[in-house]
């Protein structure tokens, strides 16, 4: 099982890092998944990820307080709005837009109701 968790964590980490530059790929949830997997396979990899200067802060904030940074919230909401706006511009069918509006609306509500990290 350790190999499974290590490979899964590595895959999630790779996708999370790619998500830094690909707007629709959710970086933080994938980093949280990678930390979860590494916690079950390699404490050394988990610690490396948590202590990483760029990748670690959102994981630490979430674990400590269930918090999302204000910058993270802003970027997420902008990406969500851009996604929906693109769907409208592409004239996707009304049923698709309706499902997307409800789903993205609930995701936005979840993100905005999370606390911001305390310093």
Secondary structure per residue as TSV (DSSP state, phi and psi in degrees):
chain	resnum	aa	ss	phi	psi
A	1	X	-	360.0	-29.5
A	2	X	H	-59.4	-39.5
A	3	X	H	-64.3	-43.5
A	4	X	H	-56.5	-49.3
A	5	X	H	-66.7	-37.1
A	6	X	H	-66.8	-46.4
A	7	X	H	-64.2	-43.6
A	8	X	H	-61.4	-43.2
A	9	X	H	-63.6	-41.4
A	10	X	H	-64.2	-40.7
A	11	X	H	-64.9	-45.6
A	12	X	H	-62.7	-41.0
A	13	X	H	-62.9	-45.3
A	14	X	H	-60.3	-46.3
A	15	X	H	-63.4	-39.1
A	16	X	H	-63.0	-41.1
A	17	X	H	-67.3	-40.6
A	18	X	H	-61.3	-36.6
A	19	X	T	-63.3	-16.2
A	20	X	T	-64.0	-35.3
A	21	X	T	-106.5	-14.6
A	22	X	S	-101.5	111.1
A	23	X	T	-56.2	-35.7
A	24	X	T	-91.0	-0.7
A	25	X	S	-94.7	117.5
A	26	X	-	-75.4	105.7
A	27	X	H	-64.4	-56.0
A	28	X	H	-61.3	-46.2
A	29	X	H	-60.1	-35.2
A	30	X	H	-70.6	-35.9
A	31	X	H	-66.9	-38.6
A	32	X	H	-62.5	-40.8
A	33	X	H	-64.1	-42.1
A	34	X	H	-61.3	-44.7
A	35	X	H	-62.4	-40.9
A	36	X	H	-59.5	-48.1
A	37	X	H	-65.0	-44.7
A	38	X	H	-65.0	-31.3
A	39	X	H	-62.7	-26.6
A	40	X	H	-93.1	-8.2
A	41	X	H	-124.4	-41.3
A	42	X	-	-149.1	100.7
A	43	X	H	-56.1	-30.9
A	44	X	H	-65.9	-45.3
A	45	X	H	-66.7	-39.6
A	46	X	H	-60.3	-46.9
A	47	X	H	-64.4	-40.4
A	48	X	H	-58.7	-45.4
A	49	X	H	-66.5	-44.9
A	50	X	H	-65.8	-35.3
A	51	X	H	-89.1	-4.0
A	52	X	-	-61.2	134.1
A	53	X	T	-63.7	-29.8
A	54	X	T	-100.0	-41.6
A	55	X	T	-88.1	-23.8
A	56	X	H	-74.3	-39.3
A	57	X	H	-53.9	-45.8
A	58	X	H	-65.1	-32.2
A	59	X	H	-68.0	-45.7
A	60	X	H	-63.3	-42.9
A	61	X	H	-60.7	-44.2
A	62	X	H	-66.2	-44.6
A	63	X	H	-65.9	-38.6
A	64	X	H	-78.0	-40.8
A	65	X	H	-134.3	-1.0
A	66	X	S	63.7	33.0
A	67	X	-	-104.6	151.5
A	68	X	-	-125.0	131.8
A	69	X	-	-62.7	155.4
A	70	X	H	-60.7	-40.6
A	71	X	H	-62.3	-43.8
A	72	X	H	-62.3	-42.1
A	73	X	H	-61.9	-45.2
A	74	X	H	-61.4	-48.2
A	75	X	H	-62.5	-39.5
A	76	X	H	-64.8	-46.0
A	77	X	H	-65.6	-39.2
A	78	X	H	-63.4	-43.9
A	79	X	H	-64.5	-39.6
A	80	X	H	-64.1	-45.9
A	81	X	H	-63.3	-40.8
A	82	X	H	-64.6	-39.7
A	83	X	H	-62.0	-47.4
A	84	X	H	-66.7	-40.4
A	85	X	H	-60.5	-41.6
A	86	X	H	-62.8	-39.7
A	87	X	H	-62.8	-38.4
A	88	X	H	-67.9	-45.2
A	89	X	H	-61.2	-38.1
A	90	X	T	-76.9	-2.2
A	91	X	T	55.9	49.7
A	92	X	-	-65.0	155.1
A	93	X	-	-56.7	151.2
A	94	X	H	-56.7	-37.9
A	95	X	H	-65.7	-39.0
A	96	X	H	-65.0	-44.8
A	97	X	H	-62.7	-38.7
A	98	X	H	-64.2	-47.9
A	99	X	H	-62.0	-43.9
A	100	X	H	-63.9	-42.2
A	101	X	H	-61.8	-44.4
A	102	X	H	-65.5	-48.2
A	103	X	H	-62.5	-50.7
A	104	X	H	-65.9	-34.2
A	105	X	H	-63.1	-43.1
A	106	X	H	-67.6	-38.9
A	107	X	H	-63.5	-43.9
A	108	X	H	-61.5	-43.2
A	109	X	H	-59.5	-44.6
A	110	X	H	-59.8	-48.7
A	111	X	H	-61.0	-46.4
A	112	X	H	-71.9	-20.2
A	113	X	H	-90.7	-3.4
A	114	X	S	-77.2	144.9
A	115	X	-	-70.4	159.2
A	116	X	-	-87.2	148.5
A	117	X	-	-64.3	143.0
A	118	X	-	-87.9	147.8
A	119	X	-	-94.1	360.0
